[in-house]
């Protein structure tokens, strides 16, 4: 997981705090599962990304104010909404 994060975002100093069991992204519709992880990153990107041709990812740094704006106006996944809400409202340890 750490290798993938470094390759796809360029971030270094990745510490994986928690890896959750695989979960279904759309239960009842597909059997596709994803694995969610909570990570701490020590620094901004220090290398170029190494995306495969089919991958379209963009990573950004946001502060809590910008995270609140994304929650109010952004088109993001439900998992991302929950994590951002917890961070913005100081619910993450």
C-alpha positions in Angstrom: 0.0 0.0 0.0 2.8 2.4 0.9 4.5 1.7 -2.5 1.3 2.4 -4.4 0.8 5.7 -2.5 4.3 6.8 -3.2 4.0 5.8 -6.9 0.6 7.4 -7.5 1.1 10.6 -5.5 4.8 11.2 -5.2 4.5 11.7 -1.5 7.4 10.4 0.7 7.5 9.6 4.4 4.3 7.6 4.3 3.3 5.9 7.6 0.3 3.5 7.5 -1.7 3.9 10.6 -4.6 1.6 9.9 -5.6 -0.8 7.1 -9.2 -1.9 7.1 -10.6 -5.2 5.8 -11.7 -5.1 2.2 -15.2 -3.6 1.8 -17.7 -3.5 -1.1 -18.0 -0.1 -2.8 -21.5 -0.9 -4.1 -22.9 -4.0 -2.3 -25.6 -5.8 -4.2 -24.6 -4.2 -7.5 -21.0 -5.5 -7.9 -18.7 -7.7 -6.0 -15.8 -5.3 -6.5 -14.1 -4.5 -3.2 -11.7 -1.8 -2.0 -9.3 -1.6 0.9 -9.3 1.7 2.9 -6.2 2.8 4.8 -5.4 5.7 7.1 -2.0 7.2 6.5 0.2 9.9 7.8 2.5 11.7 5.4 5.5 13.6 6.5 6.2 15.8 3.5 4.9 17.2 0.2 5.6 15.3 -2.9 9.3 14.9 -3.6 9.2 12.8 -6.7 7.1 12.6 -9.9 4.2 10.2 -10.0 4.4 6.9 -11.8 0.8 6.5 -13.1 -0.3 3.7 -15.4 -1.9 4.8 -18.6 -5.5 4.2 -17.3 -4.9 6.0 -14.0 -6.1 9.6 -13.7 -5.2 10.7 -10.2 -4.5 14.2 -8.8 -3.4 14.7 -5.2 -3.7 18.0 -3.3 -2.9 19.4 0.1 -5.8 21.0 1.9 -6.2 22.7 5.2 -9.3 22.3 7.3 -11.0 25.4 5.8 -10.6 24.1 2.3 -11.7 20.6 3.4 -14.9 22.2 4.8 -15.5 23.9 1.4 -15.0 20.6 -0.4 -17.5 19.0 2.0 -20.0 21.7 1.2 -19.5 21.8 -2.6 -17.4 19.0 -3.8 -18.4 15.9 -5.7 -16.6 13.3 -3.6 -17.2 9.7 -2.5 -19.1 8.9 0.7 -16.0 7.5 2.3 -14.1 10.7 1.6 -17.0 12.8 3.0 -16.9 10.8 6.3 -13.1 11.1 6.6 -13.0 14.8 5.8 -15.9 15.5 8.2 -14.1 13.7 11.0 -10.9 15.7 10.4 -12.6 19.1 10.0 -14.6 18.4 13.2 -11.5 17.2 15.2 -12.9 13.7 15.5 -9.7 11.9 14.4 -7.0 11.1 16.9 
